[in-house]
Amino acid sequence: MQRGGLFNFFLITSAIAFLMDWYVFNGLRTLTADWQSRFARQALPWGFLLISVAVTVVFLVGINSFNSAKGMTPFHEWMLSLFLTFFVTKLVFCIVLSLGDLGRFITGLVGKHDQGEPYFPQRRKFISEIAVLLAAIPFASFFYAMIRGKYDYKVHKHTIYYDELPEAFDGFTITQLSDIHSGSFDNVEAMQKGIDLANAQKSDLFVFTGDLVNNAAWEIEQYIDNFKQLKAPYGQFSILGNHDYGDYIQWESEQAKRYNLEKLKRHHAELGYRLLLDENVELEKNGQKISLIGVQNWGRGFIQKGDLDKALQGVDDKAFKVLLSHDPTHWEEKVRYYKTDVHLTLSGHTHGAQFGVETAGFRWSPVQYRYLDWAGLIKQNNRHLYVNRGFGFLAFSGRLGIWPEITVITLKKKRA
């Protein structure tokens, strides 16, 4: 969507938000109508109205100031997030209140009325009370997501068994991060806790599976000293994600865009990460080897640069293979059907939509309507895919239910 079209979309959305402001304001006036304090009766509905309108106005100003050469900054992400918080909160309030008003309408049509009684019953206070209580749930949840949730790092540990795994690698551990999105961070101290937690896993190998930045190489520069702390005995390896190519902002020239990508590749080296660009390396332990393969981004509906055939050149068909590929649709459409076994593929990309529910017996996120495999471990025949939920965040400056992830995979030799 072009900048003009995007602004028009948000302009229409904001107009809807203003209409909801009026409806909520009247609902709150019903709630406070019998309060004894005149100040309190006025403060709640008018206070809400002023704050809500101010959030929408600041959001529109922020969107209008959006620089397509830089992309979304933390300021823009916060403005979008606050707008969404108030929009969803008001939507819940309006739905509840409208159900009550619908009941009033039906009562007015079919009920019997004494002479002089209003045709429609007055709006009942308890409907407004229910609306406030239910609307408070998304309001509080969104604020938690923005203040705490996006830095509430979780370690997901999985043990995977293989017949083909060399004996020397029995118990070999891999820590995976994905989707750092360094251009979105707004709390370095909180971010550092995630890095420390990843290092504390003391894995044999560290891998990063793409989207180091939102758009431009300079976004990671202030955090290089932080992320270069990630170390593992068998090395640190990385790949590129769709955001790393700079496709989502405007560049003054194609040359500037190419220079940015080359600069980002140098930053991977400064971080101490070996960037794999459709290539492979052998990891050796006690005279035995496994192959680590990394491809450039290949995604359904996204950039498709990854070349699996090229990346596997020189790899023995019988070798145990671990593939780094940013987008899980690469596994869905290519890797799981490849002519030789690629035993384990590590991906990211989806973020789990940064919103959803994950319990022992139930898992849901809106991202599942776009991606078949959107989080966690998936197996088909002898091939596994793991989709990391992401370390950072993008657009919505928060996470709720789908928390930022540090993945630890343990490879085990299957015994007879």
N, C-alpha and C positions, 0 to 999 in steps of 0.2 A: 504494500500500500504506500503510495507516494505521500510526502509530507502534507500537502494540501488536503488530500483525502483523509489522512489520519486525523488532522486537526478538525475537519468537519465532523468526523465520527465522534470525537470527544466533545465537540460543541453540542451535538444532538444529545449525547449521553448526559452532559451537564445540564441541559435544559430539562431533561427528565428528572435529574437530581433536584433541581429547583422546585419542580412541581411536588416532588415527594417531601421537600422541606415544608411546604405549605400544609400538606396533609398531616405530617407528623406534628407540626406546630399546633394545629387544631386538636389533635389527639392528646397532646400534653396539656393543653388548656382544660380539656375535660377532666384529666387526671387531677389537676391542681385546683379545680373550681371551688371546692369546699375547704381548702386549706385556710387556717385562720390568719396566717401572716400574709399581708398583701405583697410584701417583698418576695416571699417564697413563691406565691402564686404567679408572679410575673417573671421571676428569675429563671425558673426551669425552662418554660417554653421559649422565652426570648433569648436566654443564654444559649440554648441548643441552636436556635435559628441563626444567631450571629456566628457561632463557631462553624456550623455546617456550611453556611453560605461562604464564609471566609476560606474554608478548605477548598471548596469548588473553584472560587475565584483565583486563589493562589495556584491551584492545579492548572487552570487554563492559562494563566500567565507563564507558568513553567513550561507547559507544552509549546506555547507560542515562542518561547526563547530557546527551544530545543535546537541544538546545533547538529545538523546532519553530518558534519565532518568529524564530530567527536562521539556521537552516540549518546546513550543514556549515562548520566553521571549519578552518583549517589543521591544528589539533590532531586533529580528527576524521578529516581526510583522511590524516594521517600514521598514525594508529592503524589505519585501514582498510587502508592500503597495506602496513604491516608485517605485519598479519594475513594479507593475501593472499600476501605474499612467503613467509611460513613455511608457509601452507596449501599453496601450489603446490609448494614445495620438498619438503614431506613427502609430498605426493601422488605425485610422481615417485619418491621413494625407496620408498614403499610398493608402487607398481606393480612396480618391478624386484624388490624383495624377495619379493613374492607370487608372481611368476613362478618364482623359485627354489624357493619353498616348494611350489608346485604340482608342480614336477619331483620334489621329495623325496617328495611324496605318491604320485605315480604310481610312482616307484621302489619305494616301500614296498609298494605293492599287487601289483606284478608281479615284483619281484626275489626272488632266493633269499637266504635268511638263514641264517647259521650259528647254532647253538644259543647262546643268550646274547647275541647281537647285537641292538641295539635294532631295533624293527620299522621305524622310519623313520630314514633316514640323518641325520647331524648337518647343520645348516645350514652351508654352505661359506663360508669367509671371502671368497673372491673375488666372490661374489654381493653381499656387503655393500660391497666395494670398488667394484664397478661402480655400485651404487646411490648411493654417496656421490659418485662422479665425475659421474654424470648429474644428480643433484639439485643439484650445485654450479652447474650452468649457469643454471637459473632464479633461483637464489639471488643469484648475482653480477649477473645481468642486471637483476633487479628493483631491486637497490640502485643500480646505475648509472643506471637510469631515474629513480629518486627523487632522487639527488644531483646528477647532471649532465644526464641526458637531457632533463628538462623545460625546461631553459634552453639547450639546444643548438640555437640558432636557425639555420635554413637559408633561404637566398634561392632561390626558384624563379622563374626568368625564362622568359617565353613571348612569342613574337612571333606576332601574328595578322593575317592579311591580309584586306582587305575591298575589294570594288569600290566600295561606297557611301561609303567614308570620304572626307570632304572633304580636298582637297590640303593645306590648312593644318595638318591634324592628322596628316599622315604623319610617323611617328616619335614621336608623342605617348605619354608614359609614365604609367602609373598604378601607385602602390604601394598594395597592399591588406593590411590587417590584419583579423582576425576573431577572435571568441571570446577576448577578453582575460581574462574571468573574474577580475577584480581581487580578489575575496574569497578567492582561493586562494594568492596569492603569499606566499612565505616568505623570499625573498632579493631585496631591492630592487636591490642592486648587479648581480646576474646579470640581472635583468629589464631594467635600464637598458641593458645591452649590446645587448639586442634592439631597444630604441628607437633607440639610436645606429646600429645596422646598418640599420634602416629609413630613417632620415634620410640615411644615407650613399648611398642609391640616387639621391637628388636627382631624383626623379620630378616630372613636371609637375603631377600631381594625387594627393592622398591620400584614400583611402576606408576607412571602417571598417564592417564588415558585421554588427554586432550581437553581443549578449551582452557588454556592458561589465562587468556584475557577475554574481555568482551569483544574488543575490536582492534585495538592498537597495541604495539609493543611497549610503549611507554607505561602502560597500566601496571605491568609487573615490576617495573624498575625499583620502586620504593619498597618492595617486599622481597627482593632477591636475597638479602641477608637472612630473612626469615625462612624461606623455603629451601635455601641451600643447606640448612641444618639437617634435612632429611637424608640419612645415610644408611646403607646396608652393605654387608660384607661382599655380596656378589654384584653390587653396583646399583645404579639408579638409571632407569630407562623411561623414555617418554615418546609420545606421538602427538600429532596435531589433531585438533577438533575443528568443526565447521566454523566456529567463531574466530579461530586463529588466522584465517586467511584474509580477514578484513573486508569481507563481502557486504557487511551490513551498514557501512558508513560510506560517505562520498570522499573520494581522494582527488587531489588537484590534478593528478595524472596517473596513468598506469605504472609509470616508473616509480612514483612515490609509494604506490601500493606494493610493488615488488620489493622496494627497499625496506618497507615495514616488515614484510614477511622474513626477509633475510636477517633483519635486526632481531626479530623474535627468535629465530633459530639460534642466533648467538647468545641470546639470553638463556636458552635451554642449557647451553654449554656453561655459562656463568653459574647456573644453578647446580651444576655438576651432573646434569642429566644427559645421557646419551640419546639423542633424538633419532628414532628409527623412521626412515622415509622409504617405505617399501623395501625393507631389507631385513636381515636376520643376523643374530649372533648366537654363538654356542656358549652355554654355561657348563663348566666342567667341575666335577666334584669326585674326588677319589678315582680319577681315571675314567669316569662315565660322564655322559653329556646329555643335555636337553637343548632344544632349540627355542629361542625367544624371537618372535617375529613381530614386526611393527609395520602397519600400513598407514598411509595418509587417509584422510577422511573419505569414507564412502557411505552415503546415507540415502535412503529412499526419500525423494523430495528435497534433498540437500546436495551439496557439492559431492561429486563422485570422482575423486582423484586416486583413491586407493587401488593398487594393482597387486592382488594376492599372488598371481603367478610370478610376478617379478620378485615379490618379497620372499617367496619360497625357493627361489633359485639356489641350488647347491645344498638344499636340505634333503637328507635321506627320507624317503617315503616312510620308513619304519621308525624314524626318530620321534621321540615324545615332543610335542609342539605346544607352546603357549603363544597365543596371538593377542596382540594389543590392537584393537580396532574401536574407534570412538563410538560409532553409531551401531546400536544392536540390530538395526535392520540389515546391516551387512551380513551378520550371522544368519538372520532369517532367510535372506535371499541367495546368499552365495556360500558362506563358510560351512553351514551344516550339510550342504550337498556336494562339497568339494570332493574331488576324486580320491584324495588321501585324507586320513584322519587328522583333523586339527583338534587336539584333545580338549584344550581349554581356551576360550576366548574371553577376554576382559574388556568390557565396554562401560559407557556412561551415557552422557548426552541427554537423557530424558528428565533428569532431576526429580523424577517421580512427581512432576508438576509442582514440587515444593508444597503440596497440599494433598491430604488424603487421610485414610484410616488404615492402620496395620495392627491387627490383633492376631492372637493365635489361630482363630478360626475364620477370620474375615479380613479381606484386603481390598481396598478400593481407592482409586485416584482418577480424576478426570483424564489423566494422560493415557489410561488404558483404552480409551476410544480412538487413540492415534497409534499406539504401539502395542503389539502383541506381547512383547517381552519388555517390561518397563522397569523392573527392579528385582534384585535377588538372583537366585540360582535357578537355571533352567537346564534340563537334560534331554537330549534326543539321541537315542542309541548310545554310542560311546563318546558323544561329544557334549561338552558342557559350555554354557554361556553364563557369565556373571555380569549383571548390570548394576554398577555402582550408582547410588542415589545422588552423588555429587557432594563436593566439599563446600562450594560457594553457593551463590544465588544470583538470579538475574531478573530484572524488571520488577517483580514483586520483591520488596526488600524484607523478606521474611520466609519462614518455614513453619508449617503447622501439620503435625502428624507424620510428615515425611521429613525426618531430621537429617542434617548433614552427616555424611558417612565416611568412615575409615574402614576399609575392607581388609580382612586378614584371611588368606586362603592357605590351608595346609594340604600339601600333596602327600598322599599315602599309597604305599604299595599294597595292592589287593592280594590277600593271602588265600591259598586254596582251602 
